[in-house]
Amino acid sequence: AELDNGVTVTATPDIDELDAGTSDFGGVTLKIASETASLTYGDVNGAANDNCSSVGDMDSDGFYEQDGETVLRGDMSFGDIALPTSYEVTGETLVGLNVTASATFGSVSVAGAYQADDGVGAEEIFGVRAGVAVAVAGADIALGYASNETTGSTSTGVSVSYPVGPVTLAASYVDESAGDANWNVSAAYAAGAVAVKASTDESDMWAIEGSYDMGNGLTVLGGAA
């Protein structure tokens, strides 16, 4: 529903959570939103996980992902700057602070995030990410750093993706302070209704997946690993 002052109020049911005994929000997510801000209560992801994405497979970047818990999240934006904040709701208590800040300046994007250690994730994590889109070559380059203050581990990663016609080549490398480095290489093809992706990583495990859009909302999926 839209109010006279431009504020909208929505209630979205989740069939999997409609039994009120399985969640504090009873399977209905409530959202109040204006042009520059919103407040959401219910089935919504943590702010850090959504707004400071991992660069490659970073072991220290374990930001909280909502999995049936009740979340209270506020989002504010000022032009190209976004400031989301979220908490997990436990009874009448707010725990698991997630706070992030992200901004875009032309072809450059930056983000930073912090997670407190008193929520479901139970780990204090700090992460930063910077990315740039190279207009001439069409490549996307990202750098990232994550520090798990609870375990003392850090991850430093770089990723590159480059389009060649209908094919996108991508690679990432992450140096891990607490173990061996992680890396990934992939090639993805997309043209019309067909999409195919092949990938491998530091474990020498290969995977291939594909999809075909048959129209009318029907998509056929397949893959092997």
VOLOMAR-202637 format. One line per 10 residues: number of its first residue (from 1); their letters; for each residue x, y, z of N, C-alpha, C, O. Coordinates in Angstrom, 2 decimals. Layout:
REM VOLOMAR-202637
NUM = a = X:Y:Z:X:Y:Z:X:Y:Z:X:Y:Z; ...
//
This chain:
REM VOLOMAR-202637
1 = aeldngvtvt = 0.84:-1.18:0.00:0.00:0.00:0.00:0.88:1.24:0.00:1.92:1.26:0.67; 0.48:2.28:-0.76:1.24:3.52:-0.81:0.48:4.60:-0.06:-0.69:4.85:-0.35; 1.14:5.24:0.90:0.53:6.31:1.67:0.66:7.63:0.93:1.38:7.72:-0.06; -0.04:8.65:1.41:-0.08:9.93:0.71:1.28:10.60:0.65:1.53:11.39:-0.27; 2.17:10.32:1.60:3.47:10.99:1.63:4.54:10.25:0.85:5.73:10.55:1.00; 4.17:9.28:0.02:5.13:8.56:-0.80:5.73:7.35:-0.13:6.54:6.65:-0.74; 5.36:7.08:1.11:5.85:5.91:1.82:5.00:4.70:1.45:3.77:4.78:1.41; 5.65:3.56:1.19:4.94:2.33:0.86:5.09:1.33:2.00:6.14:1.26:2.64; 4.04:0.56:2.23:4.04:-0.48:3.25:3.65:-1.79:2.58:2.60:-1.87:1.95; 4.51:-2.81:2.71:4.23:-4.10:2.10:4.36:-5.21:3.12:5.13:-5.12:4.07
11 = atpdidelda = 3.58:-6.26:2.91:3.65:-7.47:3.74:3.77:-8.65:2.79:2.87:-8.90:1.99; 4.89:-9.39:2.87:5.17:-10.49:1.96:5.18:-11.81:2.71:6.03:-12.01:3.57; 4.25:-12.73:2.39:4.23:-14.02:3.09:5.27:-14.97:2.51:5.55:-14.95:1.32; 5.84:-15.81:3.37:6.75:-16.87:2.98:6.07:-18.19:3.31:5.87:-18.51:4.48; 5.72:-18.97:2.29:4.97:-20.21:2.49:5.71:-21.15:3.44:5.08:-21.85:4.23; 7.05:-21.17:3.36:7.83:-22.08:4.20:7.79:-21.69:5.67:8.09:-22.51:6.54; 7.42:-20.43:5.98:7.48:-19.95:7.35:6.12:-19.54:7.90:6.04:-18.92:8.95; 5.02:-19.90:7.19:3.71:-19.42:7.60:3.24:-19.98:8.93:2.32:-19.43:9.53; 3.85:-21.07:9.40:3.56:-21.55:10.75:4.23:-20.60:11.74:5.45:-20.58:11.86; 3.42:-19.81:12.43:3.98:-18.78:13.32:4.89:-19.35:14.39:5.69:-18.62:14.97
21 = gtsdfggvtl = 4.79:-20.65:14.65:5.63:-21.25:15.68:7.06:-21.45:15.24:7.92:-21.74:16.07; 7.36:-21.29:13.95:8.71:-21.54:13.46:9.54:-20.27:13.35:10.73:-20.35:13.07; 8.94:-19.09:13.56:9.69:-17.85:13.46:8.99:-16.76:14.24:7.78:-16.82:14.46; 9.76:-15.75:14.66:9.18:-14.64:15.40:8.26:-13.80:14.53:7.34:-13.15:15.04; 8.49:-13.80:13.20:7.70:-12.94:12.33:6.52:-13.65:11.69:5.82:-13.06:10.87; 6.28:-14.92:12.07:5.09:-15.62:11.63:4.99:-15.82:10.13:3.89:-15.98:9.60; 6.12:-15.81:9.44:6.10:-16.08:8.01:5.74:-14.89:7.15:5.59:-15.05:5.93; 5.60:-13.71:7.71:5.26:-12.51:6.95:6.34:-11.46:7.17:6.63:-11.08:8.30; 6.94:-10.99:6.07:7.96:-9.96:6.15:7.33:-8.59:5.90:6.67:-8.38:4.89; 7.54:-7.67:6.83:6.97:-6.33:6.75:8.04:-5.34:6.31:9.17:-5.40:6.79
31 = kiasetaslt = 7.68:-4.44:5.41:8.64:-3.44:4.92:7.96:-2.09:4.77:6.89:-1.97:4.17; 8.59:-1.07:5.33:8.17:0.32:5.17:9.27:1.03:4.40:10.42:1.00:4.82; 8.94:1.66:3.28:9.98:2.21:2.42:9.58:3.57:1.87:8.42:3.82:1.55; 10.58:4.45:1.77:10.44:5.72:1.07:11.45:5.71:-0.08:12.05:4.68:-0.38; 11.63:6.85:-0.71:12.55:6.91:-1.85:14.00:6.68:-1.44:14.78:6.16:-2.23; 14.37:7.06:-0.22:15.78:6.99:0.20:16.02:6.11:1.41:17.17:5.97:1.84; 14.98:5.50:1.98:15.18:4.70:3.19:14.12:3.62:3.28:13.02:3.75:2.73; 14.45:2.54:3.99:13.49:1.47:4.23:13.79:0.78:5.55:14.93:0.79:6.02; 12.77:0.19:6.14:12.89:-0.59:7.36:12.16:-1.91:7.13:10.97:-1.92:6.81; 12.89:-3.04:7.29:12.33:-4.36:7.00:12.44:-5.23:8.24:13.46:-5.23:8.93
41 = ygdvngaand = 11.37:-5.99:8.51:11.33:-6.89:9.66:10.84:-8.26:9.19:9.74:-8.38:8.66; 11.68:-9.29:9.39:11.26:-10.64:9.01:12.34:-11.39:8.27:13.47:-11.51:8.74; 11.98:-11.90:7.10:12.86:-12.77:6.30:13.68:-11.92:5.35:13.32:-11.77:4.18; 14.78:-11.36:5.84:15.65:-10.51:5.04:17.09:-10.79:5.44:17.37:-11.06:6.61; 18.00:-10.72:4.50:19.39:-11.06:4.76:20.10:-9.97:5.57:19.64:-8.83:5.63; 21.21:-10.35:6.20:22.01:-9.40:6.94:22.64:-8.36:6.02:22.90:-8.65:4.86; 22.87:-7.17:6.55:23.37:-6.06:5.73:24.75:-6.33:5.15:24.99:-6.02:3.98; 25.66:-6.90:5.94:27.02:-7.12:5.48:27.08:-8.12:4.34:27.83:-7.92:3.38; 26.31:-9.20:4.43:26.34:-10.24:3.41:25.88:-9.71:2.06:26.41:-10.11:1.02; 24.90:-8.83:2.06:24.35:-8.29:0.81:25.21:-7.20:0.21:25.21:-7.03:-1.01
51 = ncssvgdmds = 25.93:-6.45:1.02:26.53:-5.21:0.54:28.05:-5.18:0.55:28.65:-4.18:0.15; 28.69:-6.25:0.99:30.15:-6.33:0.93:30.50:-7.74:0.47:30.95:-8.56:1.27; 30.31:-8.01:-0.81:30.45:-9.37:-1.33:31.90:-9.82:-1.33:32.83:-9.01:-1.44; 32.07:-11.12:-1.20:33.40:-11.73:-1.15:34.11:-11.58:-2.50:33.47:-11.62:-3.55; 35.43:-11.42:-2.45:36.26:-11.42:-3.66:36.93:-12.78:-3.74:37.93:-13.02:-3.06; 36.39:-13.68:-4.56:36.86:-15.05:-4.58:36.34:-15.80:-3.36:35.44:-15.32:-2.67; 36.91:-16.97:-3.09:36.50:-17.79:-1.95:37.34:-17.41:-0.73:38.41:-17.96:-0.50; 36.84:-16.44:0.05:37.57:-15.93:1.20:37.11:-16.65:2.47:35.95:-16.52:2.87; 38.00:-17.42:3.09:37.65:-18.19:4.27:37.28:-17.31:5.47:36.50:-17.72:6.32; 37.85:-16.10:5.54:37.61:-15.22:6.68:36.38:-14.33:6.51:36.01:-13.59:7.42
61 = dgfyeqdget = 35.75:-14.40:5.34:34.61:-13.54:5.02:33.31:-14.30:5.30:32.53:-14.56:4.38; 33.09:-14.64:6.58:31.92:-15.43:6.94:30.78:-14.60:7.46:30.25:-14.88:8.53; 30.39:-13.58:6.71:29.30:-12.72:7.15:27.99:-13.51:7.23:27.76:-14.43:6.44; 27.16:-13.15:8.17:25.91:-13.84:8.47:24.96:-13.87:7.29:24.74:-12.85:6.64; 24.40:-15.06:6.99:23.34:-15.23:6.01:22.07:-15.66:6.73:22.08:-16.64:7.48; 20.99:-14.95:6.51:19.73:-15.25:7.18:19.25:-16.64:6.80:19.22:-16.99:5.62; 18.87:-17.43:7.81:18.41:-18.80:7.58:17.28:-19.12:8.55:17.41:-19.97:9.43; 16.16:-18.43:8.37:15.01:-18.67:9.22:14.93:-17.76:10.43:13.88:-17.69:11.08; 16.02:-17.04:10.76:15.98:-16.13:11.89:15.22:-14.86:11.52:15.07:-14.53:10.34; 14.74:-14.16:12.53:14.08:-12.87:12.31:15.13:-11.77:12.28:15.99:-11.69:13.16
71 = vlrgdmsfgd = 15.06:-10.92:11.26:16.05:-9.86:11.09:15.33:-8.51:11.01:14.30:-8.38:10.35; 15.88:-7.52:11.68:15.43:-6.13:11.56:16.52:-5.37:10.82:17.66:-5.30:11.27; 16.15:-4.81:9.68:17.16:-4.17:8.82:16.69:-2.79:8.35:15.55:-2.62:7.92; 17.60:-1.83:8.45:17.34:-0.49:7.93:18.31:-0.17:6.81:19.50:-0.45:6.91; 17.80:0.42:5.74:18.62:0.82:4.59:18.41:2.31:4.32:17.27:2.78:4.23; 19.51:3.03:4.17:19.45:4.43:3.80:20.39:4.67:2.62:21.43:4.02:2.51; 20.02:5.59:1.74:20.88:5.92:0.61:20.92:7.43:0.41:19.92:8.13:0.59; 22.10:7.89:0.05:22.31:9.30:-0.24:23.03:9.37:-1.59:24.26:9.31:-1.65; 22.27:9.50:-2.67:22.87:9.45:-3.98:23.45:8.08:-4.24:22.73:7.08:-4.20; 24.75:8.00:-4.49:25.43:6.73:-4.77:26.03:6.09:-3.52:26.82:5.16:-3.63
81 = ialptsyevt = 25.66:6.59:-2.35:26.16:6.05:-1.09:25.03:5.30:-0.39:23.93:5.84:-0.22; 25.29:4.06:0.03:24.30:3.24:0.72:24.81:2.89:2.11:25.99:2.59:2.29; 23.91:2.92:3.11:24.28:2.66:4.50:23.27:1.70:5.13:22.40:2.13:5.87; 23.38:0.40:4.85:22.48:-0.58:5.46:23.00:-1.02:6.84:24.20:-1.09:7.07; 22.06:-1.31:7.75:22.37:-1.82:9.08:21.33:-2.86:9.45:20.15:-2.69:9.16; 21.75:-3.95:10.09:20.79:-4.98:10.47:21.14:-5.59:11.81:22.29:-5.56:12.25; 20.11:-6.15:12.45:20.24:-6.92:13.68:19.43:-8.19:13.55:18.44:-8.23:12.82; 19.84:-9.23:14.26:18.98:-10.39:14.47:18.11:-10.12:15.69:18.57:-9.53:16.67; 16.85:-10.55:15.61:15.91:-10.33:16.70:15.73:-11.64:17.46:15.26:-12.63:16.90; 16.10:-11.63:18.74:15.94:-12.80:19.61:15.04:-12.40:20.76:15.48:-11.74:21.70
91 = getlvglnvt = 13.77:-12.81:20.70:12.81:-12.36:21.70:12.65:-10.86:21.62:12.21:-10.32:20.61; 13.01:-10.18:22.71:12.97:-8.72:22.74:14.36:-8.11:22.65:14.54:-6.92:22.94; 15.34:-8.91:22.25:16.73:-8.46:22.22:17.25:-8.38:20.79:16.96:-9.25:19.97; 18.02:-7.33:20.50:18.69:-7.18:19.22:20.14:-7.62:19.37:20.85:-7.11:20.23; 20.58:-8.57:18.54:21.95:-9.08:18.59:22.51:-9.12:17.17:21.79:-8.87:16.20; 23.80:-9.45:17.05:24.40:-9.68:15.74:24.42:-8.47:14.84:24.00:-8.55:13.69; 24.89:-7.33:15.35:24.96:-6.12:14.54:25.71:-6.36:13.25:26.83:-6.89:13.26; 25.12:-5.97:12.12:25.77:-5.91:10.82:25.65:-4.48:10.32:24.54:-3.96:10.21; 26.76:-3.83:10.02:26.70:-2.47:9.50:27.65:-2.36:8.31:28.78:-2.85:8.36; 27.19:-1.70:7.26:28.02:-1.57:6.06:27.88:-0.16:5.48:26.94:0.57:5.78
101 = asatfgsvsv = 28.84:0.17:4.65:28.80:1.41:3.88:29.36:1.10:2.50:30.41:0.48:2.38; 28.67:1.53:1.47:29.15:1.30:0.11:28.89:2.54:-0.73:27.96:3.30:-0.47; 29.72:2.72:-1.74:29.58:3.89:-2.60:30.10:3.58:-3.99:30.96:2.71:-4.17; 29.57:4.28:-4.97:30.01:4.14:-6.35:30.41:5.51:-6.88:29.66:6.48:-6.77; 31.62:5.57:-7.44:32.13:6.81:-8.02:32.53:6.51:-9.47:33.64:6.07:-9.74; 31.60:6.76:-10.39:31.86:6.42:-11.78:32.01:4.93:-11.95:31.08:4.18:-11.66; 33.17:4.48:-12.41:33.41:3.05:-12.64:34.03:2.36:-11.42:34.34:1.17:-11.49; 34.20:3.08:-10.33:34.82:2.53:-9.13:33.77:2.34:-8.04:32.97:3.24:-7.77; 33.79:1.17:-7.40:32.89:0.91:-6.28:33.70:0.47:-5.07:34.69:-0.25:-5.20; 33.28:0.91:-3.88:33.96:0.54:-2.64:32.92:0.16:-1.60:31.79:0.66:-1.63
111 = agayqaddgv = 33.29:-0.73:-0.68:32.38:-1.15:0.38:33.17:-1.60:1.58:34.27:-2.15:1.45; 32.61:-1.38:2.75:33.19:-1.86:3.99:32.09:-2.41:4.87:30.95:-1.94:4.81; 32.40:-3.41:5.71:31.38:-4.04:6.54:31.97:-4.50:7.86:33.16:-4.82:7.96; 31.10:-4.52:8.89:31.48:-5.00:10.21:30.36:-5.88:10.76:29.18:-5.57:10.60; 30.75:-7.00:11.39:29.79:-7.90:12.03:30.22:-8.15:13.47:31.37:-8.50:13.73; 29.29:-7.95:14.41:29.56:-8.23:15.82:29.48:-9.73:16.08:28.95:-10.48:15.26; 30.02:-10.17:17.22:30.17:-11.60:17.49:29.10:-12.18:18.41:29.26:-13.29:18.92; 28.00:-11.45:18.64:26.99:-11.95:19.58:25.74:-12.48:18.89:24.72:-12.70:19.56; 25.79:-12.70:17.56:24.64:-13.22:16.85:24.82:-14.66:16.44:25.67:-15.38:16.98; 24.02:-15.09:15.46:24.08:-16.47:14.97:25.47:-16.78:14.43:25.99:-17.88:14.64
121 = gaeeifgvra = 26.07:-15.82:13.72:27.41:-16.04:13.17:28.46:-16.24:14.24:29.43:-16.97:14.02; 28.29:-15.59:15.40:29.16:-15.75:16.57:30.63:-15.45:16.27:31.52:-15.95:16.96; 30.89:-14.63:15.24:32.26:-14.25:14.91:32.29:-12.77:14.56:31.43:-12.26:13.85; 33.31:-12.08:15.08:33.50:-10.67:14.76:34.33:-10.57:13.49:35.45:-11.08:13.43; 33.78:-9.91:12.48:34.43:-9.87:11.17:34.42:-8.45:10.63:33.44:-7.71:10.76; 35.54:-8.07:10.03:35.66:-6.79:9.35:36.09:-7.07:7.91:37.00:-7.87:7.68; 35.46:-6.42:6.95:35.81:-6.65:5.56:35.73:-5.38:4.73:34.91:-4.50:5.01; 36.58:-5.29:3.71:36.54:-4.17:2.76:36.64:-4.74:1.35:37.22:-5.81:1.13; 36.08:-4.01:0.40:36.07:-4.44:-1.00:36.14:-3.21:-1.90:35.50:-2.20:-1.63; 36.92:-3.33:-2.98:36.98:-2.26:-3.98:36.96:-2.89:-5.35:37.61:-3.90:-5.59
131 = gvavavagad = 36.22:-2.28:-6.25:36.13:-2.81:-7.61:36.18:-1.69:-8.63:35.83:-0.55:-8.34; 36.62:-2.04:-9.83:36.68:-1.06:-10.91:36.29:-1.75:-12.22:36.72:-2.87:-12.49; 35.49:-1.07:-13.01:35.13:-1.56:-14.35:35.99:-0.82:-15.36:35.91:0.41:-15.46; 36.80:-1.55:-16.12:37.68:-0.95:-17.12:36.87:-0.75:-18.40:36.57:-1.71:-19.10; 36.54:0.49:-18.68:35.61:0.79:-19.78:36.14:0.36:-21.14:35.38:-0.15:-21.96; 37.43:0.54:-21.38:37.98:0.25:-22.71:37.97:-1.25:-22.99:37.51:-1.68:-24.04; 38.47:-2.04:-22.06:38.57:-3.48:-22.27:37.32:-4.23:-21.84:37.11:-5.38:-22.23; 36.48:-3.60:-21.02:35.28:-4.25:-20.53:35.51:-5.17:-19.35:34.60:-5.91:-18.96; 36.70:-5.15:-18.77:37.02:-6.03:-17.66:36.52:-5.46:-16.34:36.40:-4.24:-16.18; 36.23:-6.35:-15.40:35.89:-5.97:-14.03:36.96:-6.52:-13.10:37.23:-7.72:-13.12
141 = ialgyasnet = 37.56:-5.65:-12.30:38.63:-6.04:-11.39:38.21:-5.69:-9.97:37.70:-4.60:-9.72; 38.41:-6.62:-9.03:38.04:-6.37:-7.64:39.14:-6.81:-6.70:39.83:-7.80:-6.95; 39.30:-6.05:-5.62:40.24:-6.37:-4.56:39.45:-6.46:-3.26:38.51:-5.69:-3.05; 39.82:-7.39:-2.38:39.09:-7.54:-1.13:39.98:-7.99:0.00:41.01:-8.64:-0.21; 39.58:-7.64:1.22:40.29:-8.04:2.42:39.28:-8.33:3.52:38.34:-7.55:3.70; 39.45:-9.42:4.24:38.57:-9.77:5.35:39.41:-10.22:6.53:40.38:-10.95:6.38; 39.01:-9.76:7.71:39.71:-10.14:8.94:38.69:-10.70:9.93:37.76:-10.00:10.33; 38.87:-11.96:10.31:38.03:-12.58:11.32:38.71:-12.35:12.67:39.68:-13.02:13.02; 38.17:-11.39:13.43:38.80:-11.01:14.69:38.64:-12.10:15.75:39.39:-12.12:16.73; 37.68:-13.00:15.57:37.47:-14.08:16.54:38.51:-15.18:16.39:39.05:-15.66:17.38
151 = tgststgvsv = 38.79:-15.58:15.15:39.75:-16.66:14.90:41.16:-16.15:14.65:42.12:-16.92:14.74; 41.30:-14.85:14.34:42.61:-14.29:14.03:43.06:-14.52:12.60:44.22:-14.25:12.29; 42.19:-14.99:11.73:42.58:-15.27:10.34:42.24:-14.09:9.44:41.36:-13.29:9.75; 42.97:-13.99:8.31:42.72:-12.95:7.32:42.70:-13.56:5.92:43.33:-14.60:5.67; 41.99:-12.91:5.01:41.93:-13.31:3.61:42.14:-12.07:2.75:41.53:-11.03:2.99; 43.00:-12.20:1.73:43.25:-11.10:0.80:43.05:-11.63:-0.61:43.75:-12.55:-1.03; 42.11:-11.05:-1.35:41.75:-11.61:-2.64:41.73:-10.62:-3.78:41.60:-9.41:-3.57; 41.87:-11.15:-4.99:41.75:-10.36:-6.21:40.96:-11.19:-7.22:41.14:-12.41:-7.30; 40.11:-10.56:-7.99:39.35:-11.25:-9.02:39.28:-10.40:-10.28:39.31:-9.17:-10.23; 39.19:-11.09:-11.41:39.10:-10.43:-12.71:38.09:-11.17:-13.57:38.10:-12.40:-13.61
161 = sypvgpvtla = 37.23:-10.44:-14.24:36.35:-11.04:-15.24:36.47:-10.23:-16.53:36.60:-9.01:-16.50; 36.41:-10.94:-17.67:36.66:-10.29:-18.96:35.73:-10.90:-20.01:35.78:-12.10:-20.25; 34.90:-10.07:-20.66:33.99:-10.60:-21.68:34.66:-10.69:-23.05:35.35:-9.77:-23.48; 34.43:-11.81:-23.72:34.91:-12.00:-25.10:33.70:-12.45:-25.91:33.41:-13.64:-25.99; 33.01:-11.51:-26.50:31.78:-11.85:-27.20:30.76:-12.41:-26.22:30.52:-11.80:-25.19; 30.16:-13.57:-26.52:29.17:-14.15:-25.62:29.79:-14.92:-24.46:29.07:-15.47:-23.62; 31.13:-14.97:-24.39:31.84:-15.72:-23.34:32.43:-14.75:-22.33:33.02:-13.73:-22.70; 32.28:-15.06:-21.04:32.90:-14.28:-19.97:33.91:-15.16:-19.24:33.56:-16.20:-18.67; 35.17:-14.74:-19.27:36.25:-15.44:-18.58:36.45:-14.81:-17.20:36.44:-13.58:-17.08; 36.63:-15.62:-16.18:36.79:-15.09:-14.83:37.81:-15.91:-14.05:37.95:-17.11:-14.26
171 = asyvdesagd = 38.52:-15.22:-13.16:39.51:-15.88:-12.31:39.63:-15.12:-11.00:39.46:-13.90:-10.96; 39.93:-15.85:-9.92:40.15:-15.21:-8.63:41.25:-15.95:-7.88:41.49:-17.14:-8.09; 41.92:-15.21:-7.00:42.98:-15.79:-6.17:42.88:-15.16:-4.79:42.79:-13.94:-4.67; 42.89:-15.99:-3.74:42.78:-15.49:-2.36:43.91:-16.08:-1.53:44.05:-17.29:-1.41; 44.72:-15.19:-0.94:45.76:-15.61:0.00:45.15:-15.73:1.39:44.54:-14.79:1.89; 45.33:-16.90:2.00:44.75:-17.18:3.31:45.85:-17.27:4.37:46.81:-18.03:4.21; 45.71:-16.51:5.45:46.73:-16.53:6.51:46.72:-17.85:7.28:47.74:-18.24:7.85; 45.58:-18.54:7.29:45.45:-19.75:8.10:45.46:-21.03:7.29:45.09:-22.09:7.80; 45.87:-20.96:6.03:45.87:-22.18:5.21:46.30:-21.90:3.80:46.82:-20.83:3.49; 46.07:-22.88:2.93:46.46:-22.74:1.54:45.58:-21.72:0.83:44.45:-21.45:1.24
181 = anwnvsaaya = 46.13:-21.16:-0.23:45.39:-20.17:-1.02:44.22:-20.84:-1.75:44.26:-22.03:-2.07; 43.17:-20.06:-2.00:42.02:-20.50:-2.79:42.03:-19.80:-4.14:42.31:-18.60:-4.23; 41.73:-20.55:-5.20:41.62:-19.92:-6.52:40.50:-20.57:-7.33:40.14:-21.72:-7.10; 39.97:-19.81:-8.26:38.90:-20.28:-9.13:39.12:-19.75:-10.53:39.59:-18.62:-10.72; 38.79:-20.56:-11.53:38.82:-20.16:-12.95:37.53:-20.65:-13.59:37.12:-21.79:-13.36; 36.90:-19.80:-14.38:35.65:-20.20:-15.02:35.50:-19.54:-16.39:36.12:-18.52:-16.68; 34.65:-20.15:-17.20:34.26:-19.60:-18.49:32.76:-19.79:-18.63:32.25:-20.90:-18.47; 32.06:-18.72:-18.93:30.60:-18.77:-19.03:30.16:-18.28:-20.40:30.65:-17.26:-20.90; 29.23:-19.02:-21.01:28.69:-18.65:-22.32:27.21:-18.38:-22.19:26.48:-19.15:-21.57; 26.76:-17.28:-22.78:25.34:-16.94:-22.74:24.96:-16.31:-24.07:25.55:-15.32:-24.50
191 = agavavkast = 23.97:-16.89:-24.73:23.46:-16.37:-26.00:22.02:-16.82:-26.16:21.73:-18.02:-26.17; 21.13:-15.87:-26.28:19.73:-16.21:-26.44:19.21:-16.95:-25.23:19.34:-16.48:-24.10; 18.62:-18.10:-25.46:18.01:-18.88:-24.38:19.00:-19.82:-23.69:18.66:-20.46:-22.70; 20.24:-19.90:-24.22:21.21:-20.89:-23.73:22.27:-20.23:-22.85:22.79:-19.17:-23.19; 22.59:-20.87:-21.73:23.68:-20.43:-20.86:24.43:-21.66:-20.36:23.82:-22.63:-19.91; 25.77:-21.61:-20.46:26.62:-22.72:-20.03:27.82:-22.15:-19.27:28.38:-21.13:-19.67; 28.22:-22.81:-18.18:29.37:-22.38:-17.40:30.21:-23.57:-17.00:29.69:-24.58:-16.52; 31.54:-23.47:-17.19:32.48:-24.48:-16.75:33.47:-23.83:-15.79:33.89:-22.70:-16.02; 33.84:-24.56:-14.71:34.73:-23.97:-13.72:35.58:-25.03:-13.05:35.25:-26.22:-13.07; 36.70:-24.58:-12.46:37.56:-25.44:-11.65:38.18:-24.58:-10.56:38.14:-23.36:-10.62
201 = desdmwaieg = 38.77:-25.25:-9.54:39.36:-24.50:-8.43:40.59:-25.21:-7.90:41.10:-26.14:-8.53; 41.09:-24.76:-6.74:42.34:-25.28:-6.19:42.27:-26.76:-5.84:43.31:-27.40:-5.68; 41.08:-27.31:-5.73:40.93:-28.74:-5.43:40.93:-29.59:-6.69:40.73:-30.80:-6.62; 41.14:-28.96:-7.86:41.10:-29.64:-9.16:39.74:-30.25:-9.46:39.64:-31.18:-10.26; 38.71:-29.74:-8.81:37.36:-30.23:-9.07:36.74:-29.41:-10.20:36.68:-28.18:-10.14; 36.28:-30.10:-11.23:35.64:-29.45:-12.37:34.13:-29.51:-12.22:33.58:-30.46:-11.65; 33.48:-28.50:-12.74:32.02:-28.48:-12.73:31.52:-27.82:-14.01:32.15:-26.89:-14.53; 30.42:-28.31:-14.51:29.78:-27.69:-15.67:28.29:-27.63:-15.41:27.69:-28.60:-14.92; 27.69:-26.52:-15.74:26.25:-26.34:-15.54:25.68:-25.56:-16.71:26.38:-24.76:-17.34; 24.42:-25.80:-17.00:23.80:-25.12:-18.13:22.32:-24.93:-17.91:21.71:-25.56:-17.04
211 = sydmgngltv = 21.75:-24.05:-18.69:20.31:-23.79:-18.60:19.77:-23.43:-19.98:20.49:-22.92:-20.84; 18.49:-23.70:-20.16:17.81:-23.33:-21.40:16.45:-22.75:-21.05:15.63:-23.39:-20.40; 16.22:-21.52:-21.50:14.97:-20.82:-21.23:13.95:-21.19:-22.30:14.08:-20.79:-23.46; 12.95:-21.95:-21.90:11.95:-22.42:-22.84:10.79:-21.43:-23.00:9.86:-21.68:-23.76; 10.86:-20.32:-22.28:9.79:-19.34:-22.36:8.67:-19.64:-21.40:8.62:-20.71:-20.79; 7.76:-18.70:-21.26:6.61:-18.84:-20.36:7.01:-19.14:-18.93:6.27:-19.79:-18.19; 8.22:-18.66:-18.53:8.67:-18.84:-17.17:9.28:-20.21:-16.89:9.59:-20.51:-15.73; 9.46:-21.04:-17.92:10.00:-22.38:-17.72:11.46:-22.42:-18.17:11.78:-22.06:-19.31; 12.35:-22.87:-17.27:13.78:-22.99:-17.56:14.25:-24.39:-17.21:13.95:-24.90:-16.13; 14.98:-25.02:-18.14:15.55:-26.35:-17.91:16.98:-26.19:-17.44:17.76:-25.48:-18.07
221 = lggaa = 17.33:-26.84:-16.33:18.66:-26.74:-15.75:19.35:-28.10:-15.78:18.70:-29.14:-15.71; 20.69:-28.08:-15.89:21.46:-29.32:-15.86:22.89:-29.04:-15.46:23.35:-27.90:-15.57; 23.60:-30.06:-14.98:24.98:-29.86:-14.58:25.64:-31.13:-14.14:24.98:-32.15:-13.92; 26.97:-31.08:-14.02:27.75:-32.23:-13.56:28.99:-31.71:-12.85:29.50:-30.64:-13.19; 29.48:-32.48:-11.85:30.69:-32.08:-11.12:31.48:-33.31:-10.77:32.54:-33.21:-10.15
//
